[in-house]
Amino acid sequence: MTLSVLRRGRRNDDGGGGPAGRRRSFGRQAVAAVVAAATVLVLGASSSSAADQYVEPLTGRAVFDPSFRHGTVAVDGGRLHYVTGGSGPVLVLLHGWPQTWWAWHDVMPALARNHTVVAFDLPGLGDSSHFTDGYDKVTTAHRIRQAVRALGHRQVSILAHDVGVLVAYPYAREFPAEVSRIAVLDSTLSGFGLEDAYTLSFHFLFNAAPAPIPERILDNDDVSTYLGMIFDFSVNSDAIDRSVYYRYYRDPADRTAGYNYYRAYAGDAENNQANAHRRLRMPVLAMGSAATFGPAVAASFRQVADDVREVVAPDSGHFIPEENPRFLVSCVNLFTGVAATPPSPELANCAA
């Protein structure tokens, strides 16, 4: 496990790394997270100066690729925005924080040649409704499944990144007969390793701080500074369309939804640990980037799944779909059986 891009300062190795130690130090870490956030907002961080070129509609034909279309679908508590296109077996795409479905736009056309691709904005984010509650990952998984079934799909594979990984796991666990396989990108699971990253970037505890602490500290003018720091957890920084995400997260309701996903992490960890005996039987592609989580993704999922294929994405930081889309498409096509022969050793474990 490298986590080299996430590392901000020296990790605390004073023997308090176990669960009890983490509980004892939580208050201290939370205060440090707030102080670190204030420092970043005062000093500033790098951010893209590119203009926001996003011109996609809420519904109707997509602009980035006219073979896709936008739509919304009703679920408990609101509506979810989605973008879909292609034909073949259904592949559901779940993005992470602080992004939207747009994180997948570089890989969607290639994946749609052999799959029916459905990319959602997670509840509360992007163009999906702002939900009053239910940001724990089991409830979120149920909402995504409601949307999938409302669109007429009964059997899916899932490709997920970051927070989307934390949703994909309970989706597959709760509905194993409906999920053929899952591919998870650059996140470990709450309760099974994600807590180890908390000391490597203050944003974990800052986002998880009780309302309205982060809401009052960070306002619209601070978004590009704070999220700019997050997007610097990358190797190919220029590949990330920062301005698109800044646009959405300048909405205070989107920011609160993002915080609520983090505020649910402790409960997610308890739920994951309590249900770990319900092991995933479908294949799991566990991909970490060479610069961030690396093999830790597979190590995390081996604690809850039987068939885990470990892959490390080269030439990429945390944001694999944008930083190395070609590698990701090749790996997913191998994993879903579209392609049969790995073209390089790095892709060998992707094969179905």
N, C-alpha and C positions, 0 to 999 in steps of 0.2 A: 504494500500500500504506500503510495508516494504522497499524494495530496500536496504536491509541491507548489502548485499555483495557488491553492487555497491558503497556504501558510502565510500568516501575518503575525510575525513575532515568534518568540521561542515558546514551544509547547511546555506546559507545566508537567514535570515528571516527578512530583514530590510524593508519589505513592497514593494520591487521592483519585486515581483514575477509575476505580470500581464504582458500582452503583451508589454505595454509601458515601464515598468521597465526592461523587458528583452532586449528591443531594446536599452535602454540607457546604459545598462551594458554590451552589447555584446562585445564592444571593450576591456573593462577591463577583461572580462572573456576569450576572445581569447588570450590576452597577458598572462594571468595566465595559460592558457592551454599550450602555448608554453614553458613557464618557467617550468611547471610541467613535460612536456615531456622531456626537457633537463635534469631535475633532475633524472628522472627515468633512462635515458640512461647512466648517469654518475654513479649513485649508483648501478644500476642493479636491476633485479627482478628475482623471482624464475622461473625456467623453467625446463621442463623435460629433463633428460639426456638420455632417452631411444633412441635407434637407430631408424632411419626411416625405417620401415618395409614395406612401401607402394610399391607394385610391380604391380599395376593395369595397363592394357594397355589403349591406347586411343580408340581402337576399338577391337571388338572380345569378346571372352568368359572372364567373370570376374574371378579373382583369389580368391577374398574373399568368393565367392559362385558361383560355375560354372553354376547354374541355371539362373544367370543374364548375360547380355551382355552389352558391351559398344558400343556407336556409336556417330556420330555427325550428325547434321542436319542444313541445311542452313536457315538463317533468314535474315532480312534486315540488312546489314552492316557486316555480318560475319557468323560464325557457332557456335552452342551451342553443348556442350558435354553432353551426358546423359547416364544413366545406367538404364536398364529396366529388369523386370522379373515378373513372376507370371501370374495369370489369374483372371478374374472377373472384377468388376467395376474399372475404372481407378482412381488411386490416384497419383497426382502430388506432388512431394516433392521439396520444395524450401528452401535452407539453408540460413544462415546469414553470417555476417562478424565477425571475420576473418577466415572463414571456406570455405569448398568446399562440394560437394555432399557427401564426405566421412563422414560427420557428421551424416548421416543416416544409415551407414552400419550395425550398431548393431540392428536396428529395421527392416531393409528391408526384410530379409528372413521371419520373422514372419508375417509381413504385406502382403507379397506376397502369403501366403497360401490362402488368400481370396480376393486379389486385384491384378490388373495389376499395378505394381509400376513403376513410371517413375521419377527418381531423376535427376535434372538438375544441372550443374554448372551455376550459374548466369552469365549473360553476363559480360565479362571482367575478370572473376575469374576462378580459377582452370584450366581446359583444354578447356574452351570456348575461343572464339576469344576475342582479346582486341578491343573494339569499340571506335571510336573517339568521340562519343557523345551519348546522349540518356540514361543517367543514372537516369533521373527522373523516378518515379515508374510507371507512366502511359505508357511511351515508353517501359520500361522493361517488363511490363505486356503484351503489344502487341507482343513483341519478344517471350516471353514464349508461348503465345497462337499460334503464327505462328509455333513454333516448335511442339507443341502438335498436331496441325492439320496436319502438314506435316507427323507426325508419324501415322496418320489415326484415331486419337481420336477426338470425337466430344462432349462427355459429360464426365466431370471429377469432382472429389472432390480434394481439395487442402489441404495439410498439410505443414505449413510454420513456420519458426523460425526466429526471429530477423529481419534483413533486408528483408528476404523472406516474413515476415508478411506484410511489407509495399508494397510489390509487389502483394501479394495475394488479398489485399483489392481492388485495382482498377481493377484487373482481374475480380473479382466477380461482382464488380459494373458495369463495362463496358459491360460484357457479362453474364448477370444473367441467361439467358436461357441455358447456357452451363456449369454452375457450380452448382452441386447438393448441396454441403455444403463445408464449409471451417473450418479448425482447425488451430488456430494461437497460437504460443508458445512464451511467455515471451518477448513481445514487445507491447507497446502502439503505437497509430498512431500519425504521424506528424499532428499537428494542434489540436489534441485531447488527449494531455497528455504527449507525448514523450518529449516535451520541459522541463517538470518538472524534467527530469533525467539529464539535461545538467550540473547542478551544482553538481551532485553526482559523476561524473567521467570526468576528463578533456579530455578524448579521443574524446568525441562528437565534441567539438569545435576545437580541434587540427586537427582532420580528415577533418573538414569542412573549415579549413583555406584556403585562396586562393592559387592556384598554383603559384610558386613552393615552398611555405613555408614548408609544411611537407615533400615534396620530398627531399628538401635539408638538412633538419634536421635529418631525419632518413634514414640510408643506410642499406645495406644488413647485415652488422655485428650487427645491432641494433635490427633486427627482433625478435629474441628469447627473448630479454629483454622486448621490448614493448608488443608483443603479449603474452608473459608470464604473464604480469600484467593483460591483458584482461582475460586470461584463469583462473586466480586466482579468477575471479568472479564466483566461483564454490564451491560446498560443497564436491563433490567427484572428486577432482582434478586429481587423477591418472587415472581416466576413460577417460580422453581427450587425443587423439592422437596428442599431440602438434607438434611433429616433422613432421608429414605429412603436417600440415598447415604452419609451418615455411618454408618448402621446397617451397611451392607455393608462399608465400608472400615475399620470397627473390627475386622474379622477380619484378623489379621496376614497370613494366607495371601493374601487379596485384595490387600493392600497390596504384598506381594512380587510377585505377578503383575503388578500395575500397574507397579512398578519394572522388571520384566523386559521389558515392552513397550518402555520407554525405553532400557534397556540394549542392546536390539537395534537401536537407530536407526542406529548407525554401519555395521553390517552391512547393514541395509536400504538405506542410501544407496549402498553399493557395488553391491548387487544391482540397484537401480533404474538406476544409471548404466550398468551393464554390459548391461542389457536394454532400454535406451531406444530402440534401433533397432526393436524389436518394437512399433511404434506402435499405439495403440488406434484402431480404425476405427469403433467404435460411438459414438453421440453421448454427450458428456460435459457435464452441467450442472454448472458450477463456481460455487458460491455462497459468497461471503464476506460477513460482516456489515459494515454501514457503520462500526461502531465498532472492528472488529478487522482481519481479513485483507483485507477488501474485494476489489479486483480482483486481488490477489496469487494467489488460488486459481487463477483462470483462467490467469494468466501461468505458473504452475508446470506446470499440466497441458498447456499448449500445447507444452511441451518433450517430451511423450510421447504426445500424442494429436492427431488430425487435425481432429476436429469438436468444438470446445469452445465452449460458450455461456456467456458471462460474465454473472453476475447479482450484484447487491449487495442484500442484505436490509436494508430500512430498519428503524429503531426496534428494533434488536437489537444485543446484544453477541455473545459467542462462542457462547452456547447457544441457537441459532436455533429448534430444535424446541419449546422451552418459552417463549422470549421473544416469538416472533412466529409462532405455529403457523398462523394464518390465511394469512399470506403464503406460508409453506412449502407448505401443502396446495394453494393455488392454482397455485403454480409447478410442483409435481410433476405435478398433473393436466394442465397445459398440456404439460409435457415428455413425458409418456407418451401424449398424444393424447386424453385423456379430455375435456378442454375444448379449444375451438378458437380462441377469441377472447380475447386478453389484455385484462383489464378496466382496466389502467392501464399507463402507459409503463414503470414499474419491472418489470413482468412480461413485457415484450415479448420478451426473449431466452429466456424459458422455453418458448416455443411449439415444438412438435415440427416 
